């Protein structure tokens, strides 16, 4: 029991270190001679769609044995960039599969394997953009499925590349901490369209 508590403490410390690293990187802005030409900023909206893979380390197979799951998912994102470096968004992930997972944050008496049926996970995100390509995200939301709902904290990093006619392609990495449940991380590739602005 004491070993399990030590293991839980180590897991929490690793996750905290991961989040601190993300936000230390977010505070670092590279200044280069190529960016000396300033663009006039105009607030704008963006709608994006991505195809993702969500990974769950606490997955369980039909016999209850532990297995790492890689689940297909879609992401639909709405973002409003109101400042050159800041934006707000509603980013929603749709896992398109049923799966079983052990609740790792429960105490020893409450540990259980739960089933998740096509969960939907929207989160309200604050976004910091140190330059035109990188975005660092942090927000809160929930994961909703017919079996149960979990509150979540989401952190992420995105890299976008502008295309003509206000289109953009982007890569994304996110980490979801589902309170009193389990964690997952995802990677994806998507396309977005900007509306409004100049």
LINFEN-V722218 format. One record per helix or strand of 3 or more residues. SS is the DSSP state (alpha for helix, beta for strand). FROM is the first residue (numbers start at 1). TO is the last residue. If there is no record, write none. Layout:
BEGIN
ss={SS:SS}
from={FROM:FROM}
to={TO:TO}
END
This chain:
BEGIN
ss={alpha:alpha:beta:beta:beta:beta:beta:beta:beta:beta:beta:beta}
from={2:33:44:66:86:98:113:120:134:149:167:183}
to={26:36:60:81:95:102:117:128:144:163:178:195}
END
